[in-house]
Amino acid sequence: MPTSVRERNNLRQYDELADEWWRPGGRFAMLRWIAAARAALIPPATRPGAVLVDIGCGGGLLAPHVAGKGYRHVGVDLVTSALARAREQGVRVVCADAVALPVADAAADVVSAGELFEHVPDLAGAVREACRVLRPGGLLVADTLNATVWARLLAVTIGERLPGFAPPGIHDPALFVPPARLTAECARHGVRLRVRGVRPALPALLRWFVTRRGEVPLVPTRSTAVLYQAWGTRHE
């Protein structure tokens, strides 16, 4: 597998890592754990034909956790190799940019933006689109990295050097998102967010480092200094 660092946050890296989405102990293991924690915020659908728009769906990591909740799961991403993996998980895939979604206004009951906002240069545009496609009363769920020294240290300086963790160059710390900014952007479009920090459960994480097997649950934490979840409904 290539180990050289290209320009940070370069989408071409995901093509090189296409086989990592579902590989046990692979480079995207942490993303799978985060997806499971995000799915826990998504309730079962309340009406027939409910739609979940999964922006930045990657290889479809959210799919197994929402498969029984009654949604049409639509995944949007710019990386075609990732979309191929998502399709294998039963996701209806669309190749499109997060700042120009080919989705009608108020079409989605749930919008998921998992590990997306720290990769998007136009944060305001991505938030605008996520809120635009969400129907009144619909739910936005997201997780992202805070713009702090701690986030840069753990996600980049350390995380990119640990075997099996973040691929080198996958993040650009200049794009990390403070919770206050994400909250303000969503509020402009009628979505009031709640925010909490999350982290891997430490005993399970230590076992995973030794065995490279199993999944690691994420647990809530008071600190949003590194990774945090955000969720809220769209008001009229």
Residue, then its C-alpha position, 0 to 999 in steps of 0.5 A: m500500500p502506498t505510504s507517501v503523503r500527497e497533498r493533504n485531503n486529496l480524494r485520489q487517496y481513497d481510490e488507493l484505499a478502496d479495499e480498506w473500507w471493510r477490511p478487518g483491522g484496516r485503515f478505516a476501522m475507526l470510521r466503522w466505529i464512528a459510523a456505528a455511534r452515528a447510527a445510534l442517533i438515528p431513530p426508526a423511520t416514522r413513515p413509509g418511504a422515508v429517505l436517509v441521505d448519507i452525504g460523504c457515504g464512502g464505502g457505505l459504513l452506515a448501511p449495516h446499522v440502519a438497514g432495519k430502520g425503514y429508510r431508503h438509504v441514498g449515499v452521496d460521494l465523489v469517489t466512485s471506487a467508494l460508491a462501488r463498495a457502498r452499492e454492495q451494502g445495498v446503498r442507492v449511490v449518487c456521485a455528486d459534490a456535497v455542496a451541490l446535491p442532486v436532491a430535491d428540497a426537503a426530500a430527506d427525513v434524515v441527513s447523515a454527514g459522517e466525517l464529512f465537514e473536516h474534508v470540505p473546503d466550503l463548509a458553509g456550502a456543505v451545511r447549506e445543502a445538508c439543511r436544504v434537502l432536510r424536511p421540516g422536522g427531519l433530523l441532521v446527524a454529523d460527526t467531525l473533528n474540532a479545530t484544536v491542538w489536541a485534534r491535530l495531535l491525535a488525528v494527524t501527528i499520532g494517528e497517521r503514524l499508528p499502524g491501522f489508523a488514519p492513512p497519511g495525509i487523509h486529513d488537512p487540519a486547516l479544515f477542522v471545524p469548531p463546534a461553535r462554527l458548525t452550530a452557527e452555520c446550521a442555525r442559519h438554516g433552521v437546524r438547532l444542534r446539540v453537541r457532545g464529544v465521543r471517544p473510543a472505549l479505552p479497554a476495547l481499543l487496547r484489545w483491538f491494538v493487540t488483536r486487530r479484531g472486533e469493533v470498538p464502541l465509542v462512548p460519550t465524553r464531556s470534552t469536544a476537544v477532538l471528535y464530536q457528534a452533532w445532531g438536531t432537527r430542522h424547524e419551520 
